[in-house]
Amino acid sequence: MQELSKLFKEACQCVDKSTVLIPKGEFKLGEIEMMGPCKAPIIIVLQGTVKADGNVNGKDYWVAFRRITNFRLNGGGVFDGEGNAAWRANNCHKTSLTQCKRLPISLRFDYITDGKVRDITSLDAKNFHINVIGAKNMTFEDIRIVAPDESPNTDGIHVGRSDGIKIINTNIKTGDDCISVGDGMKNLLVERVSCGPGHGISIGSLGLYGHEEDVTGIRVVNCTLRNTDNGVRIKTWPSAACATTASGIHFENIILQNVSNPILIDQEYCPWNRCNKNKPSSIKLVDIKFKNIRGSSGNKDAVKLLCSKAFPCQNVEIGDIDITYTGKDGPATFQCCNISPKLVGKQCPKACSSPLTKLPDQ
């Protein structure tokens, strides 16, 4: 597959729309960067399976598409990250997130404008399956993401510092967040996504780094979560390194099947207790909606809205929540802290009716 880089460069210089075809079959592929700008629209058609090597000491990507306008990737093929060895090398649970061993992200899409990725599979990524940054007007549709539930840091699709992203009709089974939203994300639509196993659909974590940007205009609708560690959640760090705002976040028509922590705002997000929880989060959460969310919880904490003492959540609307829990330590609870939500329709369990309990470390 050494020819792939050469073929891409040739196609990128064509003045007419061009296609690069990877045919059916299995091919080994080392790290590769496909860099624009290109002179005309370009299509990558992956029909076969490309397999990564076992290198975990290289760059922070395996396949990178960068600075391309009018870009398409499709074909029904598979990117196999061969992640088993890398998962053993992952040391994030032993050190701070800013000092983790750098493992390659399977697919990076950096500064893509007017792009569409459709009908591909990402299998067993060493790190994130898909990472998107600096994109404008980009769609992911009919994507399949697969990794074991115990694979660490294998976020399905991570998006940040982009404007106008759609993730549609996609099936994600992985060991971390199915979809994670980083800082600077504007105008994201997540629709008809099936998630599980995994850690749910997450806004954040926000506030770990300085110079982060605001998040705004996030819609997660008509999604199903099965056997996940979390449902729909917003997570920000205490003692945050910045002061930004996340606003216009809308979760609606969500089906839950044995989902732990189905609805969660956690402004004391501090995995492995590697931060100062005594300093409240400086991330402001404004204009948040949770509407028509129903199904079964895997633990009794059906709804937990734990907002910052320094900046209580503002303009939060809770509408038509019906979450059941049948465990022996039940019934399901609905906990609120530093928040006074607007209630619309019915809530089961009853809104803000339960005493606050400590969140498990996660």
Disulfide bonds with the S-S distance in Angstrom:
Cys12-Cys38 2.11
Cys92-Cys100 2.14
Cys178-Cys195 2.12
Cys270-Cys275 2.03
Cys307-Cys313 1.95
Cys336-Cys352 1.96
